[in-house]
Amino acid sequence: MAYNNNRDRNFHPQNNNQPRSITKDFFNPYTFVPLSDKVFLLDSDEKERLAQDVPFKDGNSGSITIDFESMTPFCVCGNDGMSVNLANSFFIPGTSLKGMIRNVFEIVTLSNIRNGVANNRYSMRDLRNNSYELKSPNHPQKSGFLFQVNGKFYIKECSCEKYTYKEIEDEEKITGLKFCKSAKDKYGKLKNYIIEYQDGSFSMWFFSGFMNNKKHEYLFDIPKRLDNSIPLHEKEYDDFIFIHEKENENASWKFWKRKLKNYKTIDDIKRDGYKGIVPCFFRTKTNDKGETCVKDLGFSFLYRQPYEKTIHDFLPSVYHQEGIDMTQAVFGFVKGSESLKGRVQFGHSFIKNAKIEKKQTFIMGSPKPTYYPFYLEQSRPNVLQTYFSNGTRLSGFKRYLIQEKASAGTEKESKVTKSFVPLSANTKFTVTINFHNLKDYELGALIAAITFCNQQSTCYHSLGLAKAMGYGKLRVIDYSVNLSEDNKQKDFYRSFITKMCDTVHFKNEEEYLRSISYLFKIASGKYNPQKKVRYPILNNKEFETIKNQKLSLQDFAPY
């Protein structure tokens, strides 16, 4: 069967129900602390001594005790939707408290965001975007079969032909194929998706999921020989897995992954009746060695196209320096073969006389990092920076707005909602942080993260579920530092400020605090109460409208 190149496709679908404008009378629930132009890294001497686990002469050991009060209901959720508990004795796991403090610690210490952000390659499928190459009439994607031999992946190009749903239903003597929601449902209507002909050749039906106005599917011809195939290398395979399993849970890949087999030889594939190979569309490229290899692939003709750039490509050059930052030094890390043990340990916090509130149900969805109007800095008027743009960068460290009170859940329980039972506001609990061998400035940094640089009376932490709806607002009532030795109490916070100014060259404390002032603004919760805090509405196509009107997060942020 010949590949039909005479394809009549409409790449510009109707914008039915598309709003012409969007009001700015709401705040997005999250915003970002912008990236600093400076990064704190340990000097070589400190790094060497940490690696050898050598006690510092000025090392401090002991504990910090913190008294918290919840200003809004909160829930650190277990599997049953209740706050974590043992025999109805509620507690907050130390890991949750550690994550809460660490998030602030990263910002106040000017740590390298690259260490906490995976260098993923995201993807897009936007027919209105000229950078989406797969919509091109030149059809850069090819049809082929993905297979695995001895743990390595290959794609063999093949010919294919389009068939309308009526033609397929008449041929296979089935009905209702067009209205099946997934590829799995479509294949379920067939007796056999692999067709063997009298001349010994084979074909395979290629079905993808439901789409409005979709009129046809494909029949792929299985090549008689699968040798001389195009390699799918590890890097491109890892990008494919991330896009189809992490960024988006692709139903077609989930279906085909179960069928994909690892054969010992190519001849085994034919002997198995081609049951362990997978039809796909793909593109090729020439690598640095001049070899042709697979660039990307997917399970529909217009599949998700990976961006050329990865997340780390949108970080300023200062964030590409090698070295250990203060967050890694204090909290520890594991990175490949390199690791460092942390020197702080957060204990569980048990809550006495906890009061339970009514169950709340919300749709918890939020934009993904691919939503570039919010996740990338937009510094040029009337020009929307995307993941194809040069000269832009990540928006920074994500933080949820602090709200005066929590919203009540109004959704009914369904597959797209999350239900939980929060503990009431005004709940008080105590957290103990044990630390070992912290230098004066490191202990001061931990205090700075706990107190928002001594602004705990006006700034709040966020903990648990539904922070976007105002849950989990915590204030520090009091804290105390307890040293294991009878050392005279030092001004550890002042040691931290001095270290920051000396190492990353701030003139004084005031200049340093200005560099992270967005953190204090966000954590204070002081903004125009007349505007509602909510996500853009998906059903009203507000996300798409924000893109079309070249708006950005600054249009929906209080600062």
C-alpha positions in Angstrom: 0.0 0.0 0.0 1.3 3.4 -0.9 1.6 6.4 1.4 -1.0 8.9 0.4 0.6 12.3 0.3 -2.5 14.1 -1.1 -3.8 15.1 2.3 -6.3 17.9 2.8 -5.9 19.1 6.4 -7.3 22.1 8.2 -4.7 23.2 10.7 -6.7 26.2 12.0 -9.8 24.9 13.8 -12.7 27.1 14.6 -12.4 29.1 17.8 -15.9 28.4 18.9 -16.8 30.0 22.3 -13.5 31.7 22.4 -13.7 34.8 24.6 -12.6 38.0 22.9 -11.2 39.5 26.1 -10.4 38.6 29.6 -10.9 40.7 32.7 -8.0 41.2 35.1 -10.2 41.3 38.2 -8.6 38.3 39.8 -5.2 37.2 41.1 -3.6 34.0 40.1 -3.1 31.8 43.2 0.7 31.6 42.7 3.4 33.9 41.7 7.2 33.8 41.7 10.1 35.3 43.6 12.3 36.4 40.6 15.7 34.9 40.2 18.6 36.9 41.7 21.6 37.8 39.5 23.7 36.4 42.3 24.1 32.8 43.6 25.8 31.8 46.8 28.3 28.9 46.5 30.6 27.4 49.1 34.3 28.2 48.8 36.6 25.3 47.9 37.9 24.9 51.5 34.4 24.6 53.0 33.3 22.2 50.3 36.4 20.0 50.9 35.8 19.8 54.7 32.1 19.0 54.2 33.0 16.2 51.8 35.3 14.7 54.5 32.7 15.2 57.2 35.2 17.1 59.3 33.8 19.0 62.3 34.1 22.8 62.0 35.9 24.7 64.8 32.9 27.0 65.0 30.4 24.2 64.4 27.2 24.3 66.4 25.0 21.4 67.4 21.7 21.5 69.2 18.0 22.1 68.3 15.5 24.8 67.4 12.0 24.7 68.8 9.3 26.5 66.9 5.8 27.2 68.0 3.3 27.5 65.1 -0.3 28.5 64.8 -2.5 27.8 61.8 -4.3 30.9 60.7 -6.5 29.0 58.2 -7.5 25.3 58.2 -4.8 22.9 56.9 -4.4 19.3 55.9 -1.2 17.3 55.4 -3.2 14.5 53.7 -2.9 10.7 54.1 -4.3 8.2 51.7 -7.8 8.4 53.2 -8.2 12.1 52.8 -7.7 12.7 56.5 -4.7 14.5 58.0 -1.9 12.1 58.8 -2.6 10.3 62.0 -1.9 7.3 64.1 -5.0 5.9 65.9 -6.6 9.3 65.5 -3.6 11.1 67.0 -2.9 13.7 64.3 0.6 14.8 63.5 2.6 16.6 60.8 5.4 14.5 59.3 8.8 15.9 59.6 9.3 15.6 55.8 6.4 18.1 55.2 7.8 20.6 57.6 11.3 20.2 56.2 10.0 20.9 52.7 8.1 24.0 53.9 11.2 25.5 55.6 13.6 24.4 52.8 11.6 26.3 50.2 12.1 29.6 52.0 15.8 28.6 52.8 16.5 28.3 49.1 15.3 31.8 48.4 16.9 33.6 51.4 20.3 31.9 50.8 20.3 32.7 47.0 20.7 29.0 46.3 21.0 27.6 42.8 17.5 26.9 41.5 19.1 24.5 39.0 19.7 22.0 41.8 16.0 21.8 42.6 14.5 21.9 39.1 14.8 18.9 36.8 16.3 19.6 33.4 13.3 18.3 31.6 12.4 18.8 27.9 8.7 19.7 27.8 6.5 19.6 24.7 3.7 21.4 22.9 0.9 20.8 20.6 -0.4 24.1 19.5 -1.9 24.4 16.0 -1.9 28.2 16.2 1.8 28.4 16.9 4.0 28.8 13.9 6.8 27.0 15.8 4.7 23.8 15.9 6.4 22.2 12.9 4.2 19.1 12.7 1.3 21.1 11.2 3.5 22.0 8.2 2.1 21.0 4.8 5.5 19.5 4.1 4.8 16.8 6.7 8.1 16.4 8.4 6.9 13.4 10.4 7.1 9.9 8.9 5.2 6.7 9.7 7.1 3.7 11.2 7.3 0.9 13.8 9.1 1.2 17.1 10.7 -2.0 18.3 13.3 -3.2 20.8 16.1 -5.6 20.3 18.6 -6.5 23.1 17.5 -3.4 25.2 18.0 -0.9 22.3 15.2 0.9 20.5 14.8 1.4 16.8 12.2 2.7 14.4 11.7 1.3 10.9 10.1 3.6 8.4 7.0 2.3 6.6 4.3 3.4 4.2 0.8 4.0 5.3 -2.6 5.0 4.0 -5.6 6.9 5.4 -9.0 5.2 5.7 -12.2 6.9 6.7 -14.2 5.6 9.7 -16.9 4.3 7.3 -14.3 2.4 5.2 -12.8 0.8 8.3 -16.2 -0.1 9.8 -17.3 -1.7 6.5 -14.0 -3.6 6.1 -13.9 -4.8 9.8 -17.7 -5.2 10.1 -17.9 -3.0 13.2 -19.8 0.2 14.2 -19.2 3.2 16.5 -15.4 3.3 15.9 -15.3 7.1 15.6 -16.9 7.8 19.0 -14.5 5.6 21.0 -12.6 7.9 23.5 -9.3 6.1 23.4 -7.1 4.0 21.1 -7.5 1.1 23.5 -11.3 1.3 23.1 -11.0 1.4 19.3 -8.7 -1.6 19.2 -11.1 -3.4 21.4 -13.6 -3.5 18.6 -11.3 -5.4 16.3 -10.8 -9.1 16.2 -7.2 -8.5 15.2 -5.4 -5.3 14.6 -2.7 -7.0 12.6 -3.8 -8.1 9.1 -2.0 -10.9 7.2 -2.4 -11.1 3.4 -2.3 -14.1 1.1 1.1 -13.0 -0.3 2.7 -13.2 3.2 2.8 -9.4 3.8 1.3 -7.8 6.9 -0.3 -4.5 7.9 -1.4 -3.0 11.2 -4.2 -0.6 12.0 -2.9 2.7 13.7 -5.7 4.3 15.8 -5.3 7.3 18.0 -7.7 8.8 20.6 -10.9 10.8 20.0 -10.7 14.2 18.5 -13.5 16.4 17.2 -13.8 16.6 13.4 -11.5 13.6 13.1 -12.5 11.7 10.0 -9.9 8.9 9.5 -7.3 6.6 10.9 -4.3 4.9 9.3 -3.2 1.5 8.1 0.5 0.9 8.4 2.3 -1.6 6.1 4.8 -3.7 8.1 8.1 -3.8 6.2 9.4 -7.2 5.1 12.8 -6.4 6.5 13.4 -4.5 9.8 17.2 -4.3 9.6 18.9 -1.0 8.8 16.4 0.7 11.1 16.9 4.2 12.6 18.2 4.2 16.2 16.3 5.9 19.1 19.1 6.9 21.4 18.8 7.1 25.2 18.6 10.8 25.5 15.7 11.1 23.0 14.0 8.0 24.6 14.2 9.6 28.0 12.6 12.8 26.6 9.9 10.7 25.0 9.2 8.9 28.3 9.0 12.1 30.3 6.6 13.7 27.8 4.3 10.7 27.6 4.4 9.5 31.2 5.3 12.5 33.4 4.3 15.7 31.6 1.2 14.0 30.1 -0.1 10.5 30.8 -0.6 9.5 27.2 -3.3 6.8 26.9 -2.0 5.5 23.6 1.5 5.0 25.0 0.1 3.3 28.1 -1.8 0.9 25.7 1.2 0.2 23.5 3.8 0.0 26.3 2.2 -3.3 27.4 2.6 -4.8 24.0 6.2 -3.6 23.3 8.6 -6.6 23.7 12.3 -6.8 24.0 13.4 -9.3 21.3 16.8 -11.1 21.1 17.0 -10.9 17.4 15.1 -9.1 14.6 14.0 -12.5 13.2 12.2 -13.2 16.4 9.9 -10.3 15.6 8.5 -11.9 12.5 8.3 -15.3 14.2 6.1 -13.6 16.9 3.7 -12.3 14.2 4.8 -8.7 14.8 2.8 -8.6 18.1 5.6 -6.8 20.0 6.2 -3.8 17.8 4.4 -0.4 17.9 3.2 1.8 15.1 4.1 5.5 15.5 4.8 8.8 13.7 8.3 10.2 14.1 10.9 12.6 12.9 14.6 12.2 12.3 17.7 14.3 12.7 21.5 14.1 12.1 23.5 13.9 15.2 27.0 15.3 16.0 28.6 12.2 14.4 26.7 12.7 11.1 24.4 9.8 11.8 20.7 9.7 11.2 18.7 9.0 14.4 15.2 9.5 15.8 14.5 13.1 16.9 11.0 12.6 18.4 7.9 10.4 18.1 4.3 10.1 19.1 1.0 8.2 18.6 -1.0 10.6 16.5 -0.1 12.4 13.3 0.0 15.7 15.2 1.8 14.5 18.3 3.3 16.5 21.1 6.5 18.2 19.7 9.4 18.5 22.2 10.9 21.9 22.6 14.4 22.4 21.4 15.4 23.8 24.8 15.3 22.2 28.2 14.4 24.0 31.4 18.0 24.7 32.4 18.5 26.6 29.1 16.3 29.3 30.6 18.5 30.0 33.5 21.0 32.9 33.6 24.7 32.0 33.2 25.4 32.5 36.9 23.1 29.5 37.6 25.3 27.2 35.4 28.3 27.5 37.8 29.4 24.3 39.4 29.5 24.2 43.1 27.6 23.4 46.3 25.1 26.0 47.5 24.0 26.5 51.1 20.8 24.5 50.7 22.7 21.5 49.5 25.3 22.0 52.3 22.8 22.1 55.1 20.0 19.8 53.9 22.2 17.4 52.0 21.7 16.1 48.4 22.2 13.1 46.1 23.2 13.9 42.5 24.3 10.9 40.5 27.4 9.4 42.2 27.9 12.6 44.3 26.1 12.9 47.6 26.3 14.8 50.9 24.6 14.0 54.2 22.3 16.7 55.6 23.0 18.2 59.0 19.4 19.1 60.0 16.6 16.7 61.0 13.0 17.7 61.4 10.9 15.7 63.9 7.2 14.9 63.6 4.9 17.4 65.2 2.0 15.8 67.2 -1.1 17.9 67.7 -3.0 17.8 70.9 -6.8 18.3 70.9 -7.0 18.6 67.2 -10.4 19.8 65.8 -11.6 18.4 62.5 -13.5 20.5 60.0 -16.0 19.5 57.3 -14.7 17.7 54.3 -13.7 19.9 51.4 -13.7 19.0 47.7 -11.9 21.0 45.0 -10.6 20.6 41.5 -6.9 20.8 42.3 -5.6 21.3 38.8 -3.2 24.1 37.9 -1.2 25.2 34.9 1.9 23.1 34.1 5.4 24.6 33.6 4.7 24.5 29.9 2.3 27.4 30.4 4.9 30.0 29.4 2.9 33.2 30.0 3.3 32.5 33.7 6.4 30.3 34.0 8.7 32.4 31.8 9.5 36.1 32.5 7.6 38.3 30.1 9.7 41.5 29.9 8.9 42.7 26.3 5.5 44.6 25.8 3.2 42.9 23.3 5.6 40.1 22.7 5.0 36.8 24.3 8.1 34.9 25.3 7.8 31.1 24.8 10.0 28.1 25.2 11.3 28.8 21.7 12.4 32.3 22.6 16.0 33.5 23.2 16.9 36.0 26.0 14.2 35.1 28.4 14.4 33.1 31.7 12.4 31.2 34.2 10.1 33.3 36.4 11.8 32.1 39.6 10.9 30.3 42.8 7.1 29.5 42.9 5.2 30.6 45.9 1.4 30.6 46.7 -0.3 33.8 47.7 -1.1 34.0 51.4 -4.9 34.5 51.7 -6.9 36.0 54.6 -9.2 33.0 54.8 -9.7 29.6 53.1 -12.4 29.0 50.5 -15.1 26.5 51.0 -15.1 23.6 48.5 -18.1 23.6 46.2 -17.3 20.7 43.9 -19.0 17.3 43.9 -16.7 14.3 44.3 -15.6 12.9 40.9 -12.5 11.6 39.1 -11.1 15.2 38.6 -11.6 16.4 42.2 -9.7 15.9 45.5 -11.4 15.6 48.8 -9.8 16.1 52.2 -10.7 16.8 55.8 -8.7 19.7 57.2 -7.8 20.5 60.8 -9.3 23.8 62.0 -7.7 27.2 62.1 -6.0 28.3 65.3 -4.5 24.9 65.8 -1.2 25.2 67.6 1.8 22.8 67.4 5.5 22.6 68.1 8.3 21.6 65.7 11.8 20.5 66.8 14.7 20.8 64.4 17.9 19.0 65.5 21.1 20.3 63.9 24.7 19.1 63.9 27.9 20.9 63.0 26.3 24.0 61.5 28.6 27.0 61.1 27.4 30.2 62.6 26.1 31.6 59.3 24.4 28.4 58.4 22.5 28.4 61.7 21.7 32.0 61.0 20.4 31.1 57.6 18.1 28.5 59.2 16.7 31.2 61.5 16.3 33.5 58.6 14.2 30.9 56.7 12.0 30.3 59.8 11.5 34.0 60.5 11.5 35.4 57.0 14.6 37.4 58.0 13.1 38.5 61.3 9.8 39.4 59.8 7.8 36.6 61.3 5.2 39.0 62.7 4.0 40.0 59.2 5.0 36.9 57.0 3.4 33.4 56.9 4.5 29.9 55.9 2.3 27.7 53.7 1.8 24.0 54.4 -0.2 21.1 53.0 -3.0 20.8 50.5 -5.1 23.5 48.7 -2.7 26.4 49.3 -4.2 27.9 46.2 -7.5 28.1 48.0 -6.1 29.7 51.2 -5.4 26.5 53.3 -2.3 26.0 55.3 -1.4 29.5 56.4 0.9 29.3 59.4 2.5 31.9 61.6 5.5 31.5 63.9 4.4 32.3 67.4 7.9 31.9 68.9 11.1 30.0 68.5 14.2 29.2 70.6 17.7 28.0 69.8 19.1 25.4 72.2 22.8 24.7 71.9 24.3 21.4 73.1 27.4 23.2 74.5 27.5 26.0 77.0 28.6 28.5 74.4 27.5 32.1 74.8 24.6 32.8 72.6 25.7 34.5 69.4 23.8 36.6 66.9 23.6 33.9 64.4 21.3 35.9 62.1 23.9 38.7 61.9 26.6 36.1 61.0 24.4 35.0 58.1 23.8 38.6 56.8 27.6 39.3 57.0 28.4 36.1 55.1 25.8 36.9 52.4 27.2 40.4 51.9 30.8 39.3 51.9 30.4 36.3 49.6 28.0 37.6 47.0 29.0 41.3 47.3 26.0 43.2 48.7 26.8 46.6 50.1 24.8 46.1 53.2 21.8 44.2 54.7 19.3 46.6 53.1 20.6 45.8 49.6 20.5 42.1 50.3 16.9 42.2 51.6 15.8 44.2 48.6 17.1 41.4 46.4 14.5 39.0 48.0 11.8 41.5 48.8 9.2 39.7 46.6 9.4 36.8 49.1 8.3 39.1 51.9 5.5 40.6 49.8 4.1 37.2 48.8 4.4 35.8 52.4 2.7 38.9 53.9 -0.6 38.4 52.1 -1.1 42.1 51.8 -2.8 42.9 48.5 -6.0 44.3 47.1 -8.8 42.4 48.8 -11.3 43.4 46.2 -9.9 40.9 43.7 -10.7 37.2 44.0 -7.9 34.7 44.1 -8.5 32.0 41.5 -7.0 30.1 38.6 -8.0 31.1 35.0 -11.1 29.1 34.1 -10.4 26.3 31.7 -14.0 25.9 30.4 -14.0 29.6 29.5 -10.8 29.2 27.6 -9.1 31.9 29.7 -5.7 30.2 29.5 -5.9 30.3 25.7 -7.1 33.9 25.7 -4.2 35.0 27.9 -1.8 33.6 25.3 -3.7 35.2 22.4 -3.7 38.6 24.1 -0.1 38.3 25.0 -0.8 38.8 28.7 1.5 37.5 31.4 1.5 36.6 35.1 2.2 40.3 35.9 -1.4 41.0 34.8 -2.7 38.7 37.4 -0.3 39.2 40.3 -0.7 41.6 43.2 3.0 42.8 43.2 
